[in-house]
Amino acid sequence: MESAEELRLDQTIWIGLSGVGISAARVVRRIPGGWACQFMLPITEREHQAALAARSTVVATPWTDLQTVAAAEPDATRWPFLARVAFVVGSSVALWAAIFWIFF
C-alpha cells in the first residue's frame, strides 16, 4: 500500500477497498514504494477479487479517525418489506395481548 503519510510499524489503520468497504489493518513492514499491512479480520477471496477488479485507489485512514469513518459509511442493511410488516404487526399484537392480559 502506498501512503503520503509516514506510518509506524504496528500502527492500526482503516483501509477502504472498492467493492468491499472499510476494514481495520495493522502495518507490518515497510516495502519498496509503500507499506505491507495485515487485516485484523481476514477478507474473503470474493472481497479480494472485488478490490482487485475495481482498480481504484486504496484509502488508508489512521485509527484515530474511527468516528469519521464510521459516520461516513454505516453498515446497515434494511430488512425486506414483508419482514418489516411482520415485525410491526407481530409487535402490535404482542403488546395488545400483554395489555389485555394485565388489565382484564
MIGU-474547 format. One record per residue (C-alpha): residue in three letters; x, y, z; residue number from 0. Coordinates in nm, 4 decimals. Example, Ala and Ser with C-alpha at 12.3 -4.5 7.8 and 13.67 -1.06 7.14 Angstrom:
2
["ALA"; [1.2300; -0.4500; 0.7800]; 0]
["SER"; [1.3670; -0.1060; 0.7140]; 1]
***
This chain:
104
["MET"; [0.0000; 0.0000; 0.0000]; 0]
["GLU"; [0.1302; 0.3466; -0.0825]; 1]
["SER"; [0.0800; 0.6318; 0.1617]; 2]
["ALA"; [0.1698; 1.0007; 0.1611]; 3]
["GLU"; [0.1865; 0.9840; 0.5412]; 4]
["GLU"; [0.4661; 0.8219; 0.7350]; 5]
["LEU"; [0.3219; 0.5170; 0.9083]; 6]
["ARG"; [0.4619; 0.3356; 1.2108]; 7]
["LEU"; [0.5076; -0.0385; 1.2404]; 8]
["ASP"; [0.2209; -0.1967; 1.4388]; 9]
["GLN"; [0.0058; 0.1133; 1.3772]; 10]
["THR"; [-0.3604; 0.0284; 1.3245]; 11]
["ILE"; [-0.5256; 0.1950; 1.0251]; 12]
["TRP"; [-0.8536; 0.1722; 0.8357]; 13]
["ILE"; [-0.8315; 0.0659; 0.4724]; 14]
["GLY"; [-1.1174; 0.1377; 0.2321]; 15]
["LEU"; [-1.1338; -0.1109; -0.0544]; 16]
["SER"; [-1.3631; -0.0609; -0.3530]; 17]
["GLY"; [-1.6406; -0.3162; -0.3542]; 18]
["VAL"; [-1.5541; -0.4290; -0.0010]; 19]
["GLY"; [-1.5895; -0.1355; 0.2366]; 20]
["ILE"; [-1.3700; -0.0307; 0.5255]; 21]
["SER"; [-1.1564; -0.2768; 0.7229]; 22]
["ALA"; [-0.9075; -0.2381; 1.0074]; 23]
["ALA"; [-0.5485; -0.3357; 0.9325]; 24]
["ARG"; [-0.2114; -0.3294; 1.1070]; 25]
["VAL"; [0.1095; -0.2033; 0.9425]; 26]
["VAL"; [0.3519; -0.4985; 0.9498]; 27]
["ARG"; [0.6504; -0.3839; 0.7419]; 28]
["ARG"; [0.7945; -0.1241; 0.5057]; 29]
["ILE"; [0.8412; -0.2381; 0.1475]; 30]
["PRO"; [0.9831; -0.0525; -0.1545]; 31]
["GLY"; [0.7227; 0.2020; -0.2588]; 32]
["GLY"; [0.4890; 0.1587; 0.0363]; 33]
["TRP"; [0.3749; -0.0461; 0.3317]; 34]
["ALA"; [0.2591; -0.4027; 0.3913]; 35]
["CYS"; [-0.0498; -0.4398; 0.6069]; 36]
["GLN"; [-0.2332; -0.7281; 0.7692]; 37]
["PHE"; [-0.6126; -0.7145; 0.8019]; 38]
["MET"; [-0.7427; -0.7561; 1.1570]; 39]
["LEU"; [-1.0264; -0.9718; 1.0228]; 40]
["PRO"; [-0.9166; -1.1543; 0.7082]; 41]
["ILE"; [-1.1057; -1.0621; 0.3920]; 42]
["THR"; [-1.2621; -1.3362; 0.1844]; 43]
["GLU"; [-1.1415; -1.4388; -0.1601]; 44]
["ARG"; [-1.4538; -1.2769; -0.3096]; 45]
["GLU"; [-1.3722; -0.9458; -0.1354]; 46]
["HIS"; [-1.0099; -0.9693; -0.2505]; 47]
["GLN"; [-1.1169; -1.0232; -0.6117]; 48]
["ALA"; [-1.3701; -0.7360; -0.5907]; 49]
["ALA"; [-1.0992; -0.4992; -0.4627]; 50]
["LEU"; [-0.8581; -0.6023; -0.7397]; 51]
["ALA"; [-1.1259; -0.5767; -1.0083]; 52]
["ALA"; [-1.2140; -0.2201; -0.9090]; 53]
["ARG"; [-0.8619; -0.0962; -0.9906]; 54]
["SER"; [-0.9053; 0.2140; -0.7798]; 55]
["THR"; [-0.7110; 0.3887; -0.5087]; 56]
["VAL"; [-0.6980; 0.2255; -0.1669]; 57]
["VAL"; [-0.7682; 0.4756; 0.1088]; 58]
["ALA"; [-0.5908; 0.4301; 0.4424]; 59]
["THR"; [-0.7086; 0.6260; 0.7449]; 60]
["PRO"; [-0.5309; 0.6406; 1.0833]; 61]
["TRP"; [-0.7104; 0.4597; 1.3653]; 62]
["THR"; [-0.7801; 0.7903; 1.5414]; 63]
["ASP"; [-1.0320; 0.8829; 1.2700]; 64]
["LEU"; [-1.2605; 0.5921; 1.3637]; 65]
["GLN"; [-1.5626; 0.8148; 1.4336]; 66]
["THR"; [-1.5325; 0.9903; 1.0964]; 67]
["VAL"; [-1.5009; 0.6620; 0.9082]; 68]
["ALA"; [-1.7915; 0.5007; 1.0921]; 69]
["ALA"; [-2.0133; 0.8025; 1.0260]; 70]
["ALA"; [-1.9197; 0.8115; 0.6578]; 71]
["GLU"; [-2.0239; 0.4566; 0.5768]; 72]
["PRO"; [-2.2795; 0.2973; 0.8102]; 73]
["ASP"; [-2.3027; -0.0799; 0.8000]; 74]
["ALA"; [-2.6808; -0.1080; 0.7997]; 75]
["THR"; [-2.8964; -0.3209; 0.5780]; 76]
["ARG"; [-3.2708; -0.2931; 0.5532]; 77]
["TRP"; [-3.4969; -0.5857; 0.6232]; 78]
["PRO"; [-3.7185; -0.6970; 0.3349]; 79]
["PHE"; [-4.0587; -0.5272; 0.3214]; 80]
["LEU"; [-4.2585; -0.8322; 0.4325]; 81]
["ALA"; [-4.0232; -0.8911; 0.7258]; 82]
["ARG"; [-4.0712; -0.5310; 0.8419]; 83]
["VAL"; [-4.4501; -0.5595; 0.8107]; 84]
["ALA"; [-4.4479; -0.8900; 1.0018]; 85]
["PHE"; [-4.2358; -0.7338; 1.2761]; 86]
["VAL"; [-4.4671; -0.4332; 1.3177]; 87]
["VAL"; [-4.7854; -0.6430; 1.3133]; 88]
["GLY"; [-4.6388; -0.9087; 1.5440]; 89]
["SER"; [-4.5147; -0.6478; 1.7900]; 90]
["SER"; [-4.8531; -0.4746; 1.7939]; 91]
["VAL"; [-5.0397; -0.7999; 1.8553]; 92]
["ALA"; [-4.7983; -0.8982; 2.1326]; 93]
["LEU"; [-4.8294; -0.5607; 2.3060]; 94]
["TRP"; [-5.2092; -0.5597; 2.2872]; 95]
["ALA"; [-5.2161; -0.9178; 2.4202]; 96]
["ALA"; [-4.9957; -0.8108; 2.7115]; 97]
["ILE"; [-5.2234; -0.5125; 2.7846]; 98]
["PHE"; [-5.5364; -0.7318; 2.7869]; 99]
["TRP"; [-5.3655; -0.9976; 2.9994]; 100]
["ILE"; [-5.2512; -0.7403; 3.2587]; 101]
["PHE"; [-5.5724; -0.5366; 3.2849]; 102]
["PHE"; [-5.8523; -0.7880; 3.2156]; 103]
***
